[in-house]
Amino acid sequence: MMLSSPEDWIGKQESCEDRLDPSHACRIAAMLDRPFPQEGDALAALWHWAFFQIPVPPAATGQDGHIAPGGFLPKSEGNTRMWAGGRVNFHQPLAIGQSAERQSRIEAVNEKNGRSGKLLFVTVAHEYHQNGELCLSEEQDIVYRAPSAPRLSLDKPVSEPQWSQSVTPSPLLLFRYSAVTFNGHRIHYDHPYTTKEEGYPDLVVQGPLIATLMVQAFVDANPDLKPVRLSYRGLRPLTVNKPFRVEGRIDGDGTALLWAANEDGPAHEAELQFEEKK
């Protein structure tokens, strides 16, 4: 079937099976400076983003380093592509050392007008099954936009945190996260491309990495609580070597507010629903 417009991609599906290899889980742990997990342990929250990657040769990538659109994701000529946010439901843990399957579907395609012009939002739904059981379900919001100068600051107050961790995102951290997630987007490692082609002042910290660090800080501060549902979104980019904080606070029964911020204001924010561990 000929797919002539982005909306024609709605309902398109793909599936991917992967073994949650303990060695790869240890690479993620090393990258995040966490204790090494063992086979049979539960995969930590959001580490699943480092698995289920479709291996493609260089010829199947675009000029920006992403997998070229037009296969599973729609084409949008002349636009850059970013992961803008999403929602994750944690049904039960994925076990390290076992195989699992991800089933993916293009859920929605919507055009909106933004500060930088027309935006195309693509929502991708994923379900992750292991041993016949649903472990995770999520929606990822991917935005296509015309190349433009990014917003570098945001005049928006943040709440008083109940926990806070400082992060200085080194080039090594960005490289390693791109490596473990098989993410070829050049804004995370190619400085000339990042500054000259996409208009950022420096290498950009990956949004999924920031979300992972926000949830990790919550788990560190609240060891008796477990995440149930996460809703997160990026507000503006964070860049390499520029320190930021991942913070949060409990905001009522069963809900926490999480954010990442620096002296230029908040950059990412999330709402996390949780429950007590049994």
C-alpha positions in Angstrom: 0.0 0.0 0.0 1.3 3.5 -0.9 1.5 5.7 2.2 1.1 9.2 0.8 0.6 11.3 4.0 1.7 11.0 7.7 -1.9 10.1 8.7 -1.7 7.0 6.5 0.8 5.5 9.0 -1.9 5.2 11.8 -2.3 1.6 12.7 1.0 0.5 11.2 2.6 -2.2 13.4 5.9 -3.9 14.1 7.2 -6.3 16.7 10.7 -7.0 18.1 12.0 -9.8 20.4 15.0 -9.4 22.6 16.8 -11.2 25.3 17.4 -9.0 28.3 21.1 -10.0 28.4 22.7 -9.7 31.8 25.9 -8.3 30.3 24.0 -5.5 28.6 22.2 -4.7 31.8 25.6 -4.4 33.5 26.7 -2.0 30.8 23.6 0.2 31.6 24.5 0.0 35.3 28.1 1.0 34.6 26.9 3.9 32.5 24.6 5.1 35.4 27.1 4.2 38.1 24.7 1.7 39.7 25.3 -1.7 41.3 25.6 -4.5 38.7 22.4 -6.6 38.5 22.3 -10.4 38.3 20.4 -12.8 36.0 16.9 -13.1 37.3 16.8 -9.6 38.9 14.1 -7.2 37.9 15.1 -4.7 35.2 15.3 -1.2 36.7 12.6 1.3 35.7 13.1 2.6 32.2 16.1 0.5 31.4 14.0 -1.3 28.8 14.8 1.6 26.5 18.2 0.1 26.1 16.7 -3.1 24.6 14.4 -3.9 21.7 16.4 -1.8 19.3 16.0 -2.6 15.6 19.5 -3.2 14.1 19.9 -1.3 10.8 23.0 -0.7 8.6 24.3 2.8 8.0 22.5 2.9 4.6 19.2 2.7 6.4 19.8 5.8 8.5 19.1 9.4 7.7 21.4 12.4 7.6 20.6 13.1 11.3 21.7 9.6 12.3 18.2 8.3 13.1 16.7 5.3 11.4 15.4 6.8 8.2 11.7 7.5 8.3 9.3 5.9 5.9 9.5 2.4 7.3 7.7 2.2 10.6 7.6 5.9 11.3 6.2 8.4 8.8 8.2 10.7 6.6 8.1 14.4 7.1 10.5 16.0 4.6 12.8 18.7 5.8 11.9 18.3 9.5 14.0 17.2 12.5 12.7 14.5 14.8 12.8 14.4 18.6 11.3 12.2 21.4 9.2 14.8 23.2 7.7 12.7 26.1 5.4 9.9 26.8 3.6 7.7 29.3 4.7 4.4 30.8 2.6 1.9 32.8 4.6 -0.5 35.0 2.5 -3.7 35.3 5.2 -6.1 36.5 8.9 -6.3 36.3 10.8 -7.6 33.3 13.3 -10.3 34.4 16.9 -10.0 33.3 18.2 -13.0 31.4 14.9 -13.9 29.8 13.5 -13.1 26.4 10.7 -10.6 25.9 8.7 -9.2 23.0 7.7 -5.6 22.2 4.7 -5.0 20.0 4.4 -1.5 18.6 1.7 0.4 16.8 1.4 3.9 15.4 -1.5 5.2 17.6 -2.0 8.8 16.4 -0.6 11.4 14.0 -1.6 15.1 14.7 -0.5 18.4 13.4 -0.2 21.4 15.8 1.1 25.0 15.6 4.0 25.7 18.0 6.3 28.5 18.8 8.6 27.5 16.0 5.9 26.8 13.4 4.0 23.7 12.4 4.7 20.5 14.4 3.8 16.9 13.6 3.2 14.7 16.6 3.3 10.9 16.2 2.2 8.7 19.1 3.7 5.2 19.2 2.2 2.6 21.5 4.3 -0.2 22.8 3.5 -3.3 24.8 6.2 -5.5 26.4 5.4 -9.1 27.1 7.5 -11.8 28.9 6.4 -15.4 29.4 3.0 -14.5 28.1 2.4 -11.7 30.6 2.1 -7.9 30.0 4.9 -6.3 31.9 5.0 -2.7 30.5 2.8 -0.6 28.3 3.7 2.8 27.0 3.1 5.6 24.6 5.9 7.7 23.1 5.3 11.1 21.6 7.6 11.9 18.7 7.7 15.4 17.3 8.8 16.5 13.8 9.6 20.2 13.4 11.3 22.5 11.0 14.9 23.3 12.1 14.9 26.3 14.3 16.7 27.9 17.3 15.8 25.9 20.4 14.5 27.4 23.6 17.4 27.5 26.0 15.7 28.9 29.1 12.2 28.8 30.7 10.9 31.3 33.2 8.8 28.9 35.2 9.1 28.3 38.9 9.7 24.8 40.3 8.4 23.5 43.6 10.5 23.1 46.7 12.0 19.6 46.4 12.0 16.8 49.0 14.9 15.1 47.2 17.6 16.4 44.8 20.5 14.9 42.9 23.1 16.8 40.9 24.1 15.7 37.5 27.0 16.9 35.3 26.3 15.3 31.9 29.8 14.6 30.5 30.5 13.7 26.9 31.2 10.2 28.1 27.8 9.8 29.7 26.1 11.0 26.5 28.2 8.7 24.3 27.6 5.7 26.6 23.8 6.2 26.7 23.7 6.5 22.9 25.7 3.3 22.7 23.6 1.2 25.1 20.4 2.4 23.4 21.8 2.1 19.9 20.7 5.7 19.3 22.4 7.2 16.3 21.0 10.8 16.6 24.0 13.0 15.9 23.0 15.8 18.3 24.3 13.6 21.2 27.9 13.1 19.9 28.6 15.2 16.7 29.3 18.8 17.8 29.6 20.4 14.3 26.4 18.8 13.2 24.6 19.7 16.4 25.6 23.4 16.3 25.6 24.0 12.6 22.7 21.9 11.3 20.2 21.7 14.3 21.1 25.0 16.0 21.9 23.8 19.5 24.7 25.5 21.5 26.3 22.2 22.4 25.7 18.4 22.5 22.2 17.6 23.8 21.4 15.4 26.7 19.1 12.6 25.7 15.5 13.0 27.0 15.1 9.3 27.9 18.3 9.6 29.9 16.9 12.5 31.8 13.6 10.7 32.5 15.6 7.7 33.7 17.6 9.8 36.1 14.4 11.5 37.4 12.8 8.1 38.2 16.1 6.8 39.6 16.3 9.7 42.0 12.7 9.0 43.1 13.5 5.3 43.8 16.7 6.3 45.7 14.7 8.7 47.9 11.7 6.4 48.4 13.0 2.8 48.6 9.7 1.5 50.0 7.7 2.8 47.0 7.5 1.5 43.5 6.5 3.3 40.3 3.1 2.4 38.8 2.6 5.0 36.0 4.9 7.8 34.6 3.9 10.7 32.4 6.8 12.8 31.3 7.7 15.5 28.8 10.6 17.7 27.7 10.3 21.4 28.0 13.7 22.5 26.6 17.1 20.9 26.0 19.9 20.4 28.5 23.4 20.4 27.1 26.7 18.6 27.8 28.9 19.6 30.7 26.2 22.0 32.1 25.1 20.8 35.6 21.5 20.2 36.3 19.4 18.8 39.1 16.9 15.9 39.1 14.4 16.6 41.9 10.9 15.8 43.1 8.4 15.8 45.9 5.3 13.8 47.0 2.2 15.6 45.8 -0.7 14.0 47.5 -1.7 10.4 47.9 0.1 8.1 45.5 1.5 10.8 43.3 4.9 12.5 43.0 6.1 15.4 40.9 9.5 15.0 39.2 11.6 17.5 37.3 15.0 18.3 35.9 16.2 21.9 36.1 19.2 24.2 36.2 19.8 27.9 36.6 18.0 28.5 33.3 14.8 27.0 34.7 13.0 23.6 34.4 13.9 21.4 31.4 11.9 18.2 31.9 8.9 17.4 34.1 7.0 14.3 35.0 4.1 13.0 37.2 4.7 9.6 38.8 2.0 7.5 40.4 3.3 5.0 42.9 2.3 2.4 45.5 4.0 0.8 48.5 6.0 -2.3 47.9 4.4 -5.4 49.2 
